[in-house]
Amino acid sequence: MIDWLYQYPTLYPGILLKRYKRFFADIQLDSGEVVTAHCPNTGPMTGVSTLGSAVQLSKSDNLNRKLAYTLELIEVKDNGPTWVGVNTALPNRVVKLALAKYLFPELGEYSQIKGEVVYGQDKKSRVDFFLTGSEEQRPIYLEVKNTTWCQGTLALFPDTETTRGQKHLRELMALLPQTRAVMLYFINRGDCEEFAPGDTTDPVYGKLLRDAIALGLEVLPCRFDVSPEGIRYLGLAKLKI
């Protein structure tokens, strides 16, 4: 029996017909019905939004929602058929579950997990997770980045210029060395064995990441196997800097 870290609710298979205005996707369900689903991903979804691809949708029973369906998974053919998670709201939920199970030994010991903690010089940013333990242990600021773009078996982030991501790196750098700062790349597909910054799409981000690592930023490129049944943790990808 597979020990799933997260299990999806009932999913509905279909085919991607169109993605538009970032947040909308037209899907033809297996029944033949065409529905418009919410696409919870603001990025370009480079390489994973090919029209005609198989997809999986979740369905909400909230009658107040404008769109009942949400796009969860898209199947790609890069390294053989592989499901890719495209719901950017999900990685933080999965990481929280993993943190509660202490699945990342690289983080060491901690006893408290807090989410969305205010930090940064202007106190306007929120780090995804703040981990604390004994007084002797440095607190950990942990940021999560959903990663779906790949070249071969090399996962890459970002797939477009991200000024927000650049800001997060600068703010984490400012915390060092008094605290621990960790960037966790959530590789939302099981076919990637290595990770590198996406220098061709955002060279500034790539330089900042390397500068941050030199100052002590810790990087966890975490591999996840994703399927319509659920998500399980596979361990770390090899970091190529």
C-alpha positions in Angstrom: 0.0 0.0 0.0 1.4 3.4 -1.0 1.8 5.9 1.8 0.4 9.0 0.2 1.5 12.3 1.6 -1.6 13.8 0.1 -4.6 12.2 -1.6 -6.7 14.1 -4.1 -10.5 14.2 -3.9 -12.5 12.6 -6.7 -11.0 13.9 -10.0 -12.7 14.2 -13.3 -10.6 13.4 -16.5 -10.8 15.5 -19.6 -8.8 17.2 -22.4 -7.4 20.7 -22.4 -9.0 22.7 -25.2 -8.0 26.3 -24.3 -6.3 28.3 -21.6 -7.0 32.1 -21.5 -6.8 35.1 -19.3 -4.5 33.1 -17.0 -7.2 31.9 -14.7 -9.5 30.1 -17.2 -9.3 26.8 -19.0 -11.9 25.1 -21.3 -11.9 21.4 -20.8 -13.8 18.6 -22.6 -14.8 16.0 -20.0 -14.8 12.3 -20.9 -18.6 12.6 -21.0 -18.3 15.0 -23.9 -19.4 18.0 -21.9 -17.2 21.2 -22.2 -16.7 23.1 -19.0 -14.7 26.1 -18.0 -12.4 25.4 -15.0 -10.5 27.7 -12.7 -6.7 27.6 -13.5 -5.0 28.4 -10.1 -1.7 29.2 -11.7 -0.7 32.8 -12.8 2.5 31.7 -14.6 2.9 30.8 -18.3 3.0 27.0 -17.3 5.8 26.6 -19.9 5.9 23.2 -21.4 2.9 21.9 -19.5 -0.1 23.6 -21.1 -0.1 22.0 -24.5 -3.6 22.0 -26.0 -5.0 18.5 -26.4 -3.3 17.2 -23.2 -5.1 15.0 -20.8 -6.1 16.8 -17.6 -7.7 16.0 -14.2 -10.2 18.4 -12.5 -11.5 18.6 -9.0 -15.0 19.8 -8.4 -16.3 21.9 -5.6 -19.7 21.5 -4.0 -19.7 25.2 -3.0 -22.7 26.6 -4.8 -21.4 30.2 -4.4 -18.4 29.5 -6.6 -18.5 30.9 -10.1 -16.5 28.0 -11.5 -17.2 24.6 -9.9 -14.1 22.9 -11.5 -10.4 23.4 -10.7 -7.6 22.4 -13.0 -5.3 20.1 -10.9 -3.2 18.0 -13.2 -1.9 18.0 -16.7 -0.2 15.0 -18.4 3.0 15.7 -20.3 5.1 13.5 -22.6 8.6 14.9 -22.0 10.1 11.7 -20.5 7.1 9.4 -21.1 3.6 10.1 -19.8 3.9 12.1 -16.6 1.4 13.9 -14.5 2.3 17.5 -13.5 0.5 19.4 -10.6 -0.5 22.9 -11.7 -2.5 24.0 -8.8 -0.1 26.5 -7.1 -2.3 26.6 -3.9 -1.5 22.9 -3.2 2.3 22.8 -2.6 2.2 24.8 0.7 -0.5 22.4 2.0 1.6 19.4 1.1 4.8 20.9 2.5 2.9 21.6 5.8 2.0 17.9 5.9 5.5 16.9 5.2 6.9 19.2 7.9 4.5 17.7 10.4 5.9 14.3 9.5 9.5 15.5 9.6 10.2 14.3 6.1 13.0 16.7 5.5 15.9 15.6 7.7 18.0 18.4 6.2 16.1 20.9 8.3 17.2 19.3 11.6 15.1 19.6 14.7 12.1 21.9 15.2 9.0 21.8 17.4 6.8 24.6 16.1 5.6 25.3 12.6 4.0 28.6 11.8 2.7 29.7 8.4 2.6 33.1 6.7 4.8 34.9 9.2 5.5 38.6 8.5 9.2 39.4 7.8 11.5 41.6 5.7 12.7 45.1 6.1 9.4 46.7 5.2 7.4 44.0 7.1 5.1 43.6 4.1 6.3 40.2 3.1 5.2 36.8 4.5 7.4 33.8 4.6 5.6 30.5 3.9 6.9 28.7 7.0 8.7 29.7 10.2 10.2 26.9 12.2 11.5 27.1 15.7 12.9 24.8 18.3 15.0 25.2 21.4 16.6 28.5 22.3 20.0 27.2 21.1 18.6 26.5 17.6 18.5 29.2 15.0 14.9 29.7 13.6 14.3 28.7 10.1 12.6 30.9 7.4 11.3 28.6 4.7 10.0 29.7 1.3 8.2 27.3 -1.1 8.3 27.7 -4.9 6.2 25.5 -7.2 8.3 24.1 -10.0 6.8 22.5 -13.2 9.2 23.5 -16.1 11.8 21.0 -17.2 14.4 20.3 -19.9 14.8 16.6 -20.1 15.1 15.5 -16.5 16.3 18.9 -15.3 13.7 20.9 -13.4 14.0 24.6 -13.7 12.7 27.7 -11.8 11.5 30.2 -12.7 9.8 29.7 -16.1 9.4 33.4 -16.6 10.9 36.6 -15.1 9.7 36.9 -11.5 10.4 40.2 -9.6 8.5 38.7 -6.7 10.8 35.8 -6.6 13.8 38.1 -6.8 12.4 40.1 -3.8 12.0 36.9 -1.8 15.6 35.9 -2.4 16.9 39.4 -1.3 14.8 39.3 1.8 16.0 35.8 2.8 19.6 36.9 2.1 19.1 39.8 4.6 18.3 37.3 7.3 21.6 35.5 7.1 23.6 34.4 9.1 21.6 35.2 12.2 18.9 32.8 11.2 18.6 29.9 8.7 17.0 30.6 5.4 15.7 27.8 3.2 14.3 27.8 -0.3 12.3 24.7 -1.0 11.6 24.1 -4.7 8.5 21.9 -4.9 9.2 19.8 -8.1 5.6 19.0 -8.9 6.3 16.1 -11.3 8.1 12.8 -10.7 10.3 12.7 -13.8 13.0 15.2 -12.9 16.2 14.1 -11.1 18.1 17.4 -11.1 17.3 21.1 -10.4 18.8 24.4 -11.6 17.8 28.0 -11.8 16.1 29.1 -15.0 18.8 31.4 -16.2 17.4 31.8 -19.7 14.1 33.1 -18.5 15.4 35.2 -15.5 19.1 35.6 -15.3 18.8 38.1 -12.4 17.0 35.4 -10.3 19.7 32.9 -11.2 22.5 35.3 -10.1 20.6 36.1 -6.9 20.1 32.5 -6.0 23.9 31.8 -6.4 24.8 34.8 -4.4 22.3 33.8 -1.7 23.8 30.2 -1.6 27.2 31.8 -1.1 25.9 33.7 1.9 24.4 30.5 3.4 21.0 30.1 1.9 20.0 26.4 2.0 18.3 24.9 -1.1 16.0 21.9 -1.0 14.9 20.8 -4.5 12.2 18.4 -3.5 10.9 15.7 -5.9 7.3 14.7 -5.7 5.5 11.9 -7.6 2.1 13.2 -8.7 -0.8 11.1 -10.0 -4.6 11.3 -9.9 -4.4 9.2 -6.8 -2.2 11.5 -4.8 1.2 12.9 -4.1 4.2 11.2 -2.4 7.7 12.5 -1.6 10.6 11.1 -3.5 13.6 12.8 -1.9 15.9 15.5 -3.1 16.9 16.2 -6.7 20.6 16.9 -7.5 21.3 20.7 -7.3 23.1 22.0 -10.4 24.5 25.5 -9.7 
